[in-house]
Amino acid sequence: MAKVKISSLNPRTKKGRAAAGKGIKVKLLRDEKGKIIRVFSLDANSDAFGSKLRYTFGRSVAKARRENKKKFGAPDRVLVRN
């Protein structure tokens, strides 16, 4: 008996860093305290500047939310407890 395979005919879209493409470069720098930080830089002449800017902004917001959650227990704001 033949096996039935169900799959989508639409091509897969790239996600994450692969979607960013050549217009985004990641640089590792050191701050004043010697801690290594990661900085995203954009090529202003890239073909899809808007989508790449959105990608880098989204990454920055996600990082800030993770850090806030670690420090304050909430990703968006500081919780005030009485």
ChimeraX attribute file (.defattr): number of C-alpha atoms within 10 A of each C-alpha:
attribute: neighborCount
match mode: 1-to-1
recipient: residues
	/A:1	3
	/A:2	4
	/A:3	5
	/A:4	6
	/A:5	5
	/A:6	6
	/A:7	6
	/A:8	6
	/A:9	6
	/A:10	6
	/A:11	6
	/A:12	7
	/A:13	7
	/A:14	10
	/A:15	8
	/A:16	9
	/A:17	11
	/A:18	9
	/A:19	13
	/A:20	20
	/A:21	13
	/A:22	13
	/A:23	16
	/A:24	20
	/A:25	12
	/A:26	10
	/A:27	11
	/A:28	10
	/A:29	11
	/A:30	10
	/A:31	9
	/A:32	6
	/A:33	6
	/A:34	8
	/A:35	8
	/A:36	12
	/A:37	10
	/A:38	10
	/A:39	12
	/A:40	14
	/A:41	14
	/A:42	16
	/A:43	14
	/A:44	13
	/A:45	8
	/A:46	13
	/A:47	11
	/A:48	13
	/A:49	16
	/A:50	10
	/A:51	12
	/A:52	22
	/A:53	19
	/A:54	12
	/A:55	16
	/A:56	18
	/A:57	13
	/A:58	12
	/A:59	14
	/A:60	14
	/A:61	11
	/A:62	13
	/A:63	13
	/A:64	14
	/A:65	16
	/A:66	15
	/A:67	14
	/A:68	16
	/A:69	15
	/A:70	11
	/A:71	11
	/A:72	13
	/A:73	13
	/A:74	14
	/A:75	17
	/A:76	12
	/A:77	11
	/A:78	12
	/A:79	10
	/A:80	6
	/A:81	4
	/A:82	3
